[in-house]
Every structure is written in structure tokens, then in C-alpha cells.
Amino acid sequence: MATKFHVKRNDQVVVIAGSHKGKAGKILEIVASKSRARVEGVAMMKRHLKKSQEHPQGTIAEREGTVHISNLMLQSVFDASKRKKASA
């Protein structure tokens, strides 16, 4: 049976806890097995790519890491809550 989360792909969310608290973005992917989500522009990590046809010198690519689902809140809920007033 699939696990049900309070957020889904393409939702606008705000990170409410952890080292990326306050950042917002769109959910790109849900990793259900680990209860984590990949959010656009949040938890960026560097990936070293070795030399290849398209990168003859090799390169360091930046891409999104994952954030635990419990640390995410829908943007609409966040805007309606008192959390927004506290951080403003």
C-alpha cells in the first residue's frame, strides 16, 4: 500500500524546520520509501561528474537534496497561519 502524505508533486511548500527553515519552493519529487521530498532550490548539494562526451573537463553540478516531509508545510497553509506573522 502506498503511503499518504500531506503534500504532493508540484505543490508550493515552505520549509518550517531544520537548516533550510524559511525557504520555499515547488516539490519536484517525493521519495516515499524514505518519507522525503526534493524541493526546488532547497538543500542544494554538489555532485562531481567525471569526464564525458558532454563535459570533456568533468564538472561539479549542483542539484537538490531531499528534505524530510515533516519539515514541509503547504504555502497556502503557511500564509494563513500565525507562523508567517511571527517570521515577518
Biopython code that builds the backbone (N, CA, C, O; Angstrom):
import numpy as np
from Bio.PDB.StructureBuilder import StructureBuilder

atoms = [
    (1, "MET", "N", (0.834, -1.199, 0.000)),
    (1, "MET", "CA", (0.000, 0.000, 0.000)),
    (1, "MET", "C", (0.874, 1.257, 0.000)),
    (1, "MET", "O", (1.899, 1.313, 0.680)),
    (2, "ALA", "N", (0.461, 2.245, -0.759)),
    (2, "ALA", "CA", (1.221, 3.496, -0.846)),
    (2, "ALA", "C", (0.987, 4.358, 0.397)),
    (2, "ALA", "O", (-0.108, 4.378, 0.959)),
    (3, "THR", "N", (2.029, 5.060, 0.808)),
    (3, "THR", "CA", (1.929, 5.946, 1.965)),
    (3, "THR", "C", (1.296, 7.256, 1.533)),
    (3, "THR", "O", (1.580, 7.743, 0.438)),
    (4, "LYS", "N", (0.444, 7.839, 2.367)),
    (4, "LYS", "CA", (-0.224, 9.101, 2.046)),
    (4, "LYS", "C", (0.452, 10.233, 2.801)),
    (4, "LYS", "O", (0.627, 10.164, 4.017)),
    (5, "PHE", "N", (0.835, 11.285, 2.064)),
    (5, "PHE", "CA", (1.481, 12.443, 2.663)),
    (5, "PHE", "C", (0.596, 13.677, 2.514)),
    (5, "PHE", "O", (-0.323, 13.690, 1.695)),
    (6, "HIS", "N", (0.872, 14.713, 3.304)),
    (6, "HIS", "CA", (0.079, 15.942, 3.246)),
    (6, "HIS", "C", (0.498, 16.852, 2.096)),
    (6, "HIS", "O", (-0.115, 17.895, 1.870)),
    (7, "VAL", "N", (1.540, 16.457, 1.370)),
    (7, "VAL", "CA", (1.994, 17.235, 0.209)),
    (7, "VAL", "C", (2.163, 16.292, -0.977)),
    (7, "VAL", "O", (2.330, 15.086, -0.795)),
    (8, "LYS", "N", (2.120, 16.837, -2.184)),
    (8, "LYS", "CA", (2.342, 16.021, -3.373)),
    (8, "LYS", "C", (3.180, 16.787, -4.382)),
    (8, "LYS", "O", (3.507, 17.953, -4.162)),
    (9, "ARG", "N", (3.530, 16.143, -5.482)),
    (9, "ARG", "CA", (4.364, 16.768, -6.502)),
    (9, "ARG", "C", (3.731, 18.043, -7.039)),
    (9, "ARG", "O", (2.511, 18.126, -7.180)),
    (10, "ASN", "N", (4.560, 19.033, -7.337)),
    (10, "ASN", "CA", (4.150, 20.344, -7.881)),
    (10, "ASN", "C", (3.459, 21.255, -6.867)),
    (10, "ASN", "O", (3.018, 22.341, -7.242)),
    (11, "ASP", "N", (3.348, 20.857, -5.596)),
    (11, "ASP", "CA", (2.807, 21.739, -4.556)),
    (11, "ASP", "C", (3.848, 22.798, -4.196)),
    (11, "ASP", "O", (5.046, 22.517, -4.198)),
    (12, "GLN", "N", (3.393, 24.020, -3.887)),
    (12, "GLN", "CA", (4.284, 25.062, -3.361)),
    (12, "GLN", "C", (4.361, 24.839, -1.851)),
    (12, "GLN", "O", (3.335, 24.792, -1.172)),
    (13, "VAL", "N", (5.589, 24.701, -1.326)),
    (13, "VAL", "CA", (5.760, 24.434, 0.097)),
    (13, "VAL", "C", (6.785, 25.372, 0.721)),
    (13, "VAL", "O", (7.584, 26.000, 0.025)),
    (14, "VAL", "N", (6.743, 25.454, 2.067)),
    (14, "VAL", "CA", (7.711, 26.220, 2.854)),
    (14, "VAL", "C", (8.368, 25.242, 3.814)),
    (14, "VAL", "O", (7.697, 24.380, 4.381)),
    (15, "VAL", "N", (9.680, 25.372, 3.999)),
    (15, "VAL", "CA", (10.399, 24.536, 4.967)),
    (15, "VAL", "C", (10.218, 25.206, 6.326)),
    (15, "VAL", "O", (10.568, 26.374, 6.492)),
    (16, "ILE", "N", (9.670, 24.466, 7.308)),
    (16, "ILE", "CA", (9.342, 25.070, 8.608)),
    (16, "ILE", "C", (10.320, 24.662, 9.708)),
    (16, "ILE", "O", (10.233, 25.170, 10.826)),
    (17, "ALA", "N", (11.249, 23.751, 9.408)),
    (17, "ALA", "CA", (12.205, 23.299, 10.425)),
    (17, "ALA", "C", (13.484, 22.839, 9.755)),
    (17, "ALA", "O", (13.501, 22.517, 8.567)),
    (18, "GLY", "N", (14.553, 22.815, 10.532)),
    (18, "GLY", "CA", (15.822, 22.326, 10.014)),
    (18, "GLY", "C", (16.705, 23.440, 9.484)),
    (18, "GLY", "O", (16.390, 24.620, 9.646)),
    (19, "SER", "N", (17.804, 23.070, 8.854)),
    (19, "SER", "CA", (18.798, 24.050, 8.403)),
    (19, "SER", "C", (18.327, 24.899, 7.227)),
    (19, "SER", "O", (18.944, 25.919, 6.924)),
    (20, "HIS", "N", (17.252, 24.500, 6.563)),
    (20, "HIS", "CA", (16.746, 25.256, 5.416)),
    (20, "HIS", "C", (15.443, 25.980, 5.750)),
    (20, "HIS", "O", (14.682, 26.346, 4.854)),
    (21, "LYS", "N", (15.192, 26.183, 7.038)),
    (21, "LYS", "CA", (13.965, 26.820, 7.521)),
    (21, "LYS", "C", (13.735, 28.168, 6.844)),
    (21, "LYS", "O", (14.655, 28.979, 6.727)),
    (22, "GLY", "N", (12.499, 28.400, 6.400)),
    (22, "GLY", "CA", (12.145, 29.675, 5.790)),
    (22, "GLY", "C", (12.198, 29.662, 4.271)),
    (22, "GLY", "O", (11.599, 30.525, 3.630)),
    (23, "LYS", "N", (12.900, 28.706, 3.683)),
    (23, "LYS", "CA", (12.985, 28.642, 2.222)),
    (23, "LYS", "C", (11.701, 28.044, 1.660)),
    (23, "LYS", "O", (11.042, 27.231, 2.307)),
    (24, "ALA", "N", (11.361, 28.463, 0.445)),
    (24, "ALA", "CA", (10.138, 27.978, -0.197)),
    (24, "ALA", "C", (10.463, 27.496, -1.603)),
    (24, "ALA", "O", (11.468, 27.895, -2.192)),
    (25, "GLY", "N", (9.610, 26.640, -2.130)),
    (25, "GLY", "CA", (9.804, 26.145, -3.488)),
    (25, "GLY", "C", (8.744, 25.124, -3.850)),
    (25, "GLY", "O", (7.846, 24.822, -3.064)),
    (26, "LYS", "N", (8.870, 24.601, -5.059)),
    (26, "LYS", "CA", (7.923, 23.628, -5.590)),
    (26, "LYS", "C", (8.502, 22.233, -5.401)),
    (26, "LYS", "O", (9.706, 22.036, -5.569)),
    (27, "ILE", "N", (7.659, 21.262, -5.055)),
    (27, "ILE", "CA", (8.116, 19.884, -4.889)),
    (27, "ILE", "C", (8.355, 19.270, -6.270)),
    (27, "ILE", "O", (7.462, 19.239, -7.117)),
    (28, "LEU", "N", (9.585, 18.782, -6.475)),
    (28, "LEU", "CA", (9.952, 18.165, -7.740)),
    (28, "LEU", "C", (9.692, 16.659, -7.718)),
    (28, "LEU", "O", (9.331, 16.062, -8.732)),
    (29, "GLU", "N", (9.883, 16.057, -6.537)),
    (29, "GLU", "CA", (9.803, 14.602, -6.433)),
    (29, "GLU", "C", (9.554, 14.207, -4.985)),
    (29, "GLU", "O", (10.028, 14.872, -4.063)),
    (30, "ILE", "N", (8.806, 13.117, -4.785)),
    (30, "ILE", "CA", (8.587, 12.564, -3.447)),
    (30, "ILE", "C", (9.311, 11.219, -3.384)),
    (30, "ILE", "O", (9.109, 10.362, -4.244)),
    (31, "VAL", "N", (10.151, 11.037, -2.366)),
    (31, "VAL", "CA", (10.829, 9.751, -2.149)),
    (31, "VAL", "C", (10.067, 9.072, -1.008)),
    (31, "VAL", "O", (10.426, 9.214, 0.161)),
    (32, "ALA", "N", (9.027, 8.343, -1.357)),
    (32, "ALA", "CA", (8.095, 7.776, -0.373)),
    (32, "ALA", "C", (8.764, 6.778, 0.564)),
    (32, "ALA", "O", (8.418, 6.713, 1.744)),
    (33, "SER", "N", (9.716, 6.002, 0.056)),
    (33, "SER", "CA", (10.355, 4.974, 0.888)),
    (33, "SER", "C", (11.109, 5.586, 2.067)),
    (33, "SER", "O", (11.247, 4.944, 3.109)),
    (34, "LYS", "N", (11.598, 6.820, 1.915)),
    (34, "LYS", "CA", (12.339, 7.482, 2.981)),
    (34, "LYS", "C", (11.569, 8.645, 3.601)),
    (34, "LYS", "O", (12.106, 9.348, 4.458)),
    (35, "SER", "N", (10.319, 8.862, 3.185)),
    (35, "SER", "CA", (9.475, 9.982, 3.656)),
    (35, "SER", "C", (10.167, 11.326, 3.445)),
    (35, "SER", "O", (10.177, 12.171, 4.340)),
    (36, "ARG", "N", (10.739, 11.520, 2.271)),
    (36, "ARG", "CA", (11.457, 12.749, 1.964)),
    (36, "ARG", "C", (10.976, 13.317, 0.636)),
    (36, "ARG", "O", (10.391, 12.611, -0.186)),
    (37, "ALA", "N", (11.238, 14.613, 0.444)),
    (37, "ALA", "CA", (10.843, 15.264, -0.802)),
    (37, "ALA", "C", (11.990, 16.113, -1.321)),
    (37, "ALA", "O", (12.776, 16.653, -0.543)),
    (38, "ARG", "N", (12.081, 16.228, -2.636)),
    (38, "ARG", "CA", (13.071, 17.080, -3.288)),
    (38, "ARG", "C", (12.360, 18.385, -3.636)),
    (38, "ARG", "O", (11.403, 18.382, -4.411)),
    (39, "VAL", "N", (12.825, 19.511, -3.063)),
    (39, "VAL", "CA", (12.173, 20.806, -3.259)),
    (39, "VAL", "C", (13.090, 21.712, -4.085)),
    (39, "VAL", "O", (14.293, 21.798, -3.838)),
    (40, "GLU", "N", (12.495, 22.378, -5.063)),
    (40, "GLU", "CA", (13.234, 23.236, -5.987)),
    (40, "GLU", "C", (14.003, 24.337, -5.244)),
    (40, "GLU", "O", (13.403, 25.136, -4.526)),
    (41, "GLY", "N", (15.315, 24.377, -5.416)),
    (41, "GLY", "CA", (16.147, 25.422, -4.830)),
    (41, "GLY", "C", (16.464, 25.262, -3.350)),
    (41, "GLY", "O", (17.081, 26.150, -2.761)),
    (42, "VAL", "N", (16.059, 24.157, -2.734)),
    (42, "VAL", "CA", (16.287, 23.933, -1.304)),
    (42, "VAL", "C", (17.234, 22.743, -1.131)),
    (42, "VAL", "O", (17.146, 21.769, -1.878)),
    (43, "ALA", "N", (18.136, 22.816, -0.153)),
    (43, "ALA", "CA", (19.080, 21.735, 0.179)),
    (43, "ALA", "C", (19.968, 21.398, -1.008)),
    (43, "ALA", "O", (20.145, 20.230, -1.353)),
    (44, "MET", "N", (20.529, 22.441, -1.635)),
    (44, "MET", "CA", (21.387, 22.219, -2.801)),
    (44, "MET", "C", (22.668, 21.486, -2.385)),
    (44, "MET", "O", (23.271, 21.792, -1.357)),
    (45, "MET", "N", (23.064, 20.515, -3.205)),
    (45, "MET", "CA", (24.291, 19.772, -2.934)),
    (45, "MET", "C", (25.103, 19.665, -4.214)),
    (45, "MET", "O", (24.555, 19.701, -5.316)),
    (46, "LYS", "N", (26.401, 19.534, -4.060)),
    (46, "LYS", "CA", (27.277, 19.463, -5.225)),
    (46, "LYS", "C", (27.534, 18.003, -5.591)),
    (46, "LYS", "O", (27.732, 17.155, -4.722)),
    (47, "ARG", "N", (27.525, 17.729, -6.897)),
    (47, "ARG", "CA", (27.775, 16.379, -7.404)),
    (47, "ARG", "C", (28.927, 16.468, -8.392)),
    (47, "ARG", "O", (28.845, 17.200, -9.378)),
    (48, "HIS", "N", (29.992, 15.732, -8.137)),
    (48, "HIS", "CA", (31.154, 15.746, -9.021)),
    (48, "HIS", "C", (30.938, 14.739, -10.147)),
    (48, "HIS", "O", (30.764, 13.545, -9.905)),
    (49, "LEU", "N", (30.953, 15.242, -11.384)),
    (49, "LEU", "CA", (30.748, 14.377, -12.541)),
    (49, "LEU", "C", (32.079, 14.153, -13.250)),
    (49, "LEU", "O", (32.841, 15.098, -13.457)),
    (50, "LYS", "N", (32.357, 12.919, -13.620)),
    (50, "LYS", "CA", (33.631, 12.656, -14.279)),
    (50, "LYS", "C", (33.581, 13.027, -15.757)),
    (50, "LYS", "O", (32.510, 13.292, -16.304)),
    (51, "LYS", "N", (34.738, 13.045, -16.392)),
    (51, "LYS", "CA", (34.837, 13.453, -17.789)),
    (51, "LYS", "C", (33.932, 12.593, -18.661)),
    (51, "LYS", "O", (33.841, 11.379, -18.478)),
    (52, "SER", "N", (33.256, 13.250, -19.625)),
    (52, "SER", "CA", (32.364, 12.533, -20.525)),
    (52, "SER", "C", (32.280, 13.299, -21.833)),
    (52, "SER", "O", (32.957, 14.312, -22.006)),
    (53, "GLN", "N", (31.459, 12.827, -22.745)),
    (53, "GLN", "CA", (31.301, 13.465, -24.051)),
    (53, "GLN", "C", (30.814, 14.908, -23.895)),
    (53, "GLN", "O", (31.366, 15.823, -24.505)),
    (54, "GLU", "N", (29.781, 15.106, -23.078)),
    (54, "GLU", "CA", (29.218, 16.461, -22.924)),
    (54, "GLU", "C", (30.004, 17.346, -21.962)),
    (54, "GLU", "O", (29.893, 18.571, -22.024)),
    (55, "HIS", "N", (30.804, 16.742, -21.066)),
    (55, "HIS", "CA", (31.667, 17.505, -20.153)),
    (55, "HIS", "C", (33.100, 16.996, -20.293)),
    (55, "HIS", "O", (33.541, 16.179, -19.484)),
    (56, "PRO", "N", (33.840, 17.467, -21.313)),
    (56, "PRO", "CA", (35.191, 16.929, -21.532)),
    (56, "PRO", "C", (36.140, 17.157, -20.349)),
    (56, "PRO", "O", (37.062, 16.366, -20.145)),
    (57, "GLN", "N", (35.930, 18.228, -19.566)),
    (57, "GLN", "CA", (36.788, 18.505, -18.413)),
    (57, "GLN", "C", (36.257, 17.890, -17.123)),
    (57, "GLN", "O", (36.937, 17.914, -16.097)),
    (58, "GLY", "N", (35.047, 17.341, -17.171)),
    (58, "GLY", "CA", (34.384, 16.941, -15.939)),
    (58, "GLY", "C", (33.768, 18.203, -15.358)),
    (58, "GLY", "O", (34.107, 19.299, -15.804)),
    (59, "THR", "N", (32.892, 18.092, -14.398)),
    (59, "THR", "CA", (32.246, 19.287, -13.848)),
    (59, "THR", "C", (31.707, 19.019, -12.454)),
    (59, "THR", "O", (31.617, 17.874, -12.009)),
    (60, "ILE", "N", (31.352, 20.100, -11.777)),
    (60, "ILE", "CA", (30.686, 19.991, -10.480)),
    (60, "ILE", "C", (29.281, 20.528, -10.678)),
    (60, "ILE", "O", (29.094, 21.730, -10.865)),
    (61, "ALA", "N", (28.293, 19.648, -10.638)),
    (61, "ALA", "CA", (26.902, 20.039, -10.852)),
    (61, "ALA", "C", (26.225, 20.230, -9.507)),
    (61, "ALA", "O", (26.487, 19.490, -8.559)),
    (62, "GLU", "N", (25.349, 21.229, -9.427)),
    (62, "GLU", "CA", (24.568, 21.446, -8.204)),
    (62, "GLU", "C", (23.168, 20.919, -8.429)),
    (62, "GLU", "O", (22.556, 21.193, -9.462)),
    (63, "ARG", "N", (22.654, 20.163, -7.467)),
    (63, "ARG", "CA", (21.274, 19.708, -7.571)),
    (63, "ARG", "C", (20.647, 19.622, -6.189)),
    (63, "ARG", "O", (21.330, 19.691, -5.167)),
    (64, "GLU", "N", (19.331, 19.467, -6.188)),
    (64, "GLU", "CA", (18.585, 19.473, -4.931)),
    (64, "GLU", "C", (18.774, 18.168, -4.167)),
    (64, "GLU", "O", (18.737, 17.077, -4.737)),
    (65, "GLY", "N", (18.979, 18.313, -2.852)),
    (65, "GLY", "CA", (18.973, 17.160, -1.964)),
    (65, "GLY", "C", (17.541, 16.971, -1.476)),
    (65, "GLY", "O", (16.625, 17.612, -1.991)),
    (66, "THR", "N", (17.337, 16.107, -0.496)),
    (66, "THR", "CA", (15.972, 15.880, -0.011)),
    (66, "THR", "C", (15.765, 16.497, 1.371)),
    (66, "THR", "O", (16.708, 16.678, 2.142)),
    (67, "VAL", "N", (14.509, 16.811, 1.655)),
    (67, "VAL", "CA", (14.095, 17.368, 2.952)),
    (67, "VAL", "C", (13.013, 16.434, 3.482)),
    (67, "VAL", "O", (12.168, 15.968, 2.717)),
    (68, "HIS", "N", (13.032, 16.158, 4.788)),
    (68, "HIS", "CA", (12.014, 15.266, 5.359)),
    (68, "HIS", "C", (10.642, 15.921, 5.259)),
    (68, "HIS", "O", (10.497, 17.127, 5.457)),
    (69, "ILE", "N", (9.640, 15.104, 4.948)),
    (69, "ILE", "CA", (8.278, 15.602, 4.723)),
    (69, "ILE", "C", (7.714, 16.322, 5.950)),
    (69, "ILE", "O", (6.923, 17.256, 5.819)),
    (70, "SER", "N", (8.127, 15.879, 7.147)),
    (70, "SER", "CA", (7.615, 16.512, 8.373)),
    (70, "SER", "C", (8.088, 17.957, 8.511)),
    (70, "SER", "O", (7.513, 18.723, 9.284)),
    (71, "ASN", "N", (9.130, 18.338, 7.769)),
    (71, "ASN", "CA", (9.647, 19.706, 7.829)),
    (71, "ASN", "C", (9.030, 20.607, 6.771)),
    (71, "ASN", "O", (9.458, 21.751, 6.616)),
    (72, "LEU", "N", (8.037, 20.120, 6.043)),
    (72, "LEU", "CA", (7.409, 20.901, 4.980)),
    (72, "LEU", "C", (5.978, 21.261, 5.338)),
    (72, "LEU", "O", (5.283, 20.508, 6.019)),
    (73, "MET", "N", (5.547, 22.432, 4.865)),
    (73, "MET", "CA", (4.171, 22.884, 5.051)),
    (73, "MET", "C", (3.713, 23.529, 3.753)),
    (73, "MET", "O", (4.483, 24.239, 3.107)),
    (74, "LEU", "N", (2.474, 23.288, 3.370)),
    (74, "LEU", "CA", (1.929, 23.912, 2.162)),
    (74, "LEU", "C", (1.999, 25.428, 2.274)),
    (74, "LEU", "O", (1.739, 25.982, 3.342)),
    (75, "GLN", "N", (2.345, 26.099, 1.189)),
    (75, "GLN", "CA", (2.467, 27.566, 1.176)),
    (75, "GLN", "C", (1.146, 28.223, 1.591)),
    (75, "GLN", "O", (1.147, 29.187, 2.357)),
    (76, "SER", "N", (0.027, 27.705, 1.090)),
    (76, "SER", "CA", (-1.276, 28.300, 1.407)),
    (76, "SER", "C", (-1.600, 28.203, 2.904)),
    (76, "SER", "O", (-2.144, 29.140, 3.489)),
    (77, "VAL", "N", (-1.265, 27.078, 3.507)),
    (77, "VAL", "CA", (-1.491, 26.886, 4.955)),
    (77, "VAL", "C", (-0.565, 27.795, 5.748)),
    (77, "VAL", "O", (-0.970, 28.394, 6.744)),
    (78, "PHE", "N", (0.691, 27.893, 5.295)),
    (78, "PHE", "CA", (1.687, 28.742, 5.958)),
    (78, "PHE", "C", (1.251, 30.203, 5.927)),
    (78, "PHE", "O", (1.351, 30.898, 6.938)),
    (79, "ASP", "N", (0.766, 30.679, 4.772)),
    (79, "ASP", "CA", (0.333, 32.071, 4.634)),
    (79, "ASP", "C", (-0.857, 32.382, 5.540)),
    (79, "ASP", "O", (-0.995, 33.502, 6.030)),
    (80, "ALA", "N", (-1.710, 31.391, 5.757)),
    (80, "ALA", "CA", (-2.898, 31.596, 6.597)),
    (80, "ALA", "C", (-2.582, 31.458, 8.089)),
    (80, "ALA", "O", (-3.381, 31.873, 8.929)),
    (81, "SER", "N", (-1.425, 30.878, 8.426)),
    (81, "SER", "CA", (-1.120, 30.592, 9.829)),
    (81, "SER", "C", (-0.434, 31.773, 10.511)),
    (81, "SER", "O", (-0.070, 32.755, 9.865)),
    (82, "LYS", "N", (-0.262, 31.658, 11.838)),
    (82, "LYS", "CA", (0.399, 32.714, 12.591)),
    (82, "LYS", "C", (1.914, 32.618, 12.471)),
    (82, "LYS", "O", (2.622, 33.518, 12.923)),
    (83, "ARG", "N", (2.429, 31.545, 11.870)),
    (83, "ARG", "CA", (3.874, 31.396, 11.664)),
    (83, "ARG", "C", (4.408, 32.517, 10.779)),
    (83, "ARG", "O", (5.479, 33.067, 11.037)),
    (84, "LYS", "N", (3.650, 32.851, 9.732)),
    (84, "LYS", "CA", (4.091, 33.889, 8.793)),
    (84, "LYS", "C", (4.206, 35.236, 9.528)),
    (84, "LYS", "O", (5.171, 35.974, 9.330)),
    (85, "LYS", "N", (3.224, 35.546, 10.368)),
    (85, "LYS", "CA", (3.237, 36.815, 11.107)),
    (85, "LYS", "C", (4.419, 36.873, 12.080)),
    (85, "LYS", "O", (4.995, 37.938, 12.303)),
    (86, "ALA", "N", (4.771, 35.733, 12.649)),
    (86, "ALA", "CA", (5.892, 35.666, 13.599)),
    (86, "ALA", "C", (7.231, 35.887, 12.909)),
    (86, "ALA", "O", (8.121, 36.529, 13.468)),
    (87, "SER", "N", (7.380, 35.350, 11.683)),
    (87, "SER", "CA", (8.658, 35.482, 10.980)),
    (87, "SER", "C", (8.786, 36.804, 10.247)),
    (87, "SER", "O", (9.896, 37.190, 9.880)),
    (88, "ALA", "N", (7.688, 37.510, 10.022)),
    (88, "ALA", "CA", (7.738, 38.782, 9.284)),
    (88, "ALA", "C", (8.187, 39.952, 10.129)),
    (88, "ALA", "O", (8.272, 41.075, 9.632)),
]
sb = StructureBuilder()
sb.init_structure("model")
sb.init_model(0)
sb.init_chain("A")
sb.init_seg("    ")
for serial, (resi, resn, name, xyz) in enumerate(atoms, 1):
    if name == "N":
        sb.init_residue(resn, " ", resi, " ")
    sb.init_atom(name, np.array(xyz, "f"), 0.0, 1.0, " ", f" {name:<3s}", serial, name[0])
structure = sb.get_structure()
